[in-house]
Amino acid sequence: MPQKIIAYAILSHCSPPLRRRKTASLGGAVSDSTGAAVPAAQVSLLNVDNGARRDAQTGEDGQYQFPLLPPGTYSVTVQRDGFKRVSREQFRLEVNQAARSANIVRRQIIDFQTNRCDGRFNFDRTFTTDPNYVGATGDTMASFLLGTASAIEQDFLLVWAGMRTMEIGSYVQDDWKITSRLTLNLGLPYECTPPPVEVANRWANFNPATGKMAIAGVNADSRARVQLDGNNFAPRIGFAYQLRKTTVIRGGGGIFYNTQGNGSAVFRLHNPRRVQEGFRPIPVIDVAQLTTNPSGSFNSVPPSYKTGYAQQFNIGMEQELPKWGMVAKAAFVGNLARQVDSNFDINRADPGPGTPASRRPLRNIAPSVIGATFADTNGVANYHSLQISEEKRFSSSLGFLTAYTWSHSIDNVPLQQGGGSDGPVPQDIRYRFLDRGTSGFDIKHRFSDSLNYALPTGKGKRFSFGNDMANNLLGGWQMNGIVTIQSGLPFTPGLATSVSNSGGSRPNRLKSGGLSGGGSIARWFDTSFGTPDAAWATPAQFAYGNGGRNILRGPGRWNVDYSVFKEFAVMERARLQFRAEFFNLFNHTQFDLPNPAIGNPDAGRITATVGTPRDIQFSLRMQF
């Protein structure tokens, strides 16, 4: 069955008169119904005014281009085997016309099954520990043999959910050459992603304001109360100024939107239970009960759920050094992320005595609701950096790129990708601003250098031996290296045993936590605890600690990769290349973060490594 090319973009630009000649260019992108690029599509452009026709084919990225067109009326047609033909009839290209583009994508997403539909049992040493000496007792295998799981869970889908989303975007752009030295680039994109819907209104959303479930088609609209965020205009500006023949100043700024959100299924967690008790039966959905007296754990998306965006800006200088064939660059780069998404349990019990049910924030309006995972979009992140580099493109047997970055990133949301150890985030859902701190992925200093050097020996090189055997043996050698040095990732000390009675907690911080002589693998930071001169202390009963987030740093890392290439002339048009590559040349150990659990006997100890040990590989490559 033919698929439909659901969207294609047209970009046009006409230059002003130059030597009495007016020219234009037209290009765009072709994508299918999933938004993926469509390569090898045939694009035909017809000049309606004079009947001239030009043809092009999209590349691997779905892009096509028609340069040097006379202004006029055009029609464009896109087609490819297996897809329906798409046309756009009679549009005008004018002199001084700005670039324009529009794109509409409709996505169909169907969930057939979940990750753990058969269920799983997790075991740890908690059940078999000595409550009077938790740190060094208990055994995971003993818990397994007793059948006492730490967590028993099974997630499942009651239906095959058919989700539908729309992605709408457009932009206008213009390059304005103000003088022979100064050029401006102006753009105004617009992006809109309406809230998703489900084909049969099987869409539900917990409302923490009322303590009731909003169900599409029952007591809510098809979007289950989530409203459209339709003001996503993203103005952008850039400039380039040629200060001197070999000096250019560049800068720019703009707003960039990022669609957020996630999908989830019913999730069940029963603890403690024995393995032989198995799983509880899949519940029968009672719509009337859900809308009046919901029971269990739910997901909650607020009506004002926003699209995250970043305000990006930079200004820098580039200096060409023609005598050495090099270019030096220095730039200030910033990124201010706003409306960043994060999820947390809005019904987590407040610190205090008594049962969790008596302290949950929604206890008065939804007493049977245990957890409510809230999709928040109030996160904030700030990144600032100085970036310096020097590059020599490969010439005269040598090429290299040396770069250094000094940066700092601060946010108030937990990690969504790899990085350091954030600790409990949020620690206290009532005062989330206290989680503001260094980002878990922050690396303050990073230096890298890549080098390519071809020995100037052999036929046609600086040092030729006048002998074919010697030239073949001693020529064609190339050495390459990459050096990377960076400072350590941040981490957050946390209490091994929280006293809040409401989840994890950071300790009270009495000193910096660092060691004057530097840390070691056995004791990376000051772990003294509970003594008059200690660095850390237990907070008051039913309270959280005052220690900050990501206040200490782990070990820095460095690595060297090296390779040697040798080329042999096999035939006139064929060459054989031998490669010997050494990753982590010096077999240097990269240490992971230390144990951050204050009060644990292993606190401060580093017991794991990251990266890989030395890896050597040999290969042959035939070029013809």
CORTA-V921763 format. One line per field, one symbol per residue. ss: DSSP state (2 for helix, 1 for strand, 0 for the rest). phi: phi as a letter, one per 20 degrees, with the letter a starting at -180 (. if undefined). Layout:
ss->???
phi->???
This chain:
ss->001100111111110001001001111111100000100001111110000011111000001111111001111111100011011111111000001111111111111000000001110002220100100000022222220100111111000011111111111111111000011111111111000011000001111000011111000100000000000011111111111100111111111111000000011111000122200000000022222200011111100000011111111111111000011111111111111111111000000000022220000000001111111111111111111111111110011111111111111000000000100000000002222011000000111111111100100000100002222222001111111111000110011000000000000110000000000000000000100000011000000000000001100011111111111111100111111111100000011000001100000000001100001111111110
phi->.fedfebbdddcbdefgclmddcbccbacdcefenffdeleeddddeffcmfcccbcfefemebbceldfgrdcccccbagncffcccelddddfmeefcbbbccdddcceebdfcfenbcdcbegfdeefebfgccnbffffffemdffbcbbdbdfbefdeccccdbbbcbbdcefcfddcdcdbbfccbcggfcdgdmeccbfdffdmceedgndcbffelnfefeddeecfbbbbccefcgdccdcaraadcecfdpbdbcfcdcdbebegffmeffffefdffffedbfcocbdcdfgegdefbcedbbbbcdcedffdmccdcbbeccbdeclfebdbefdffffqfnfgffcfgefedbfeeeccfeeecdfcbcccbdccbcccfgalmcbbcdbccdbbccbccffdcfrecfmfcffcffcfffefagffdfcfcbcbbdcccdffcofndfddemcffffffeemecdcbcdccbfefebdfcffcfdfmbnfbeefddcfnedfenecffbfcfdgbndgdfecbfffgmbefefeelecceffcbbcdbbcdcdceecfdccddeccccelgelffdeefffeefoegegneecbccmcfgcdccbccedb
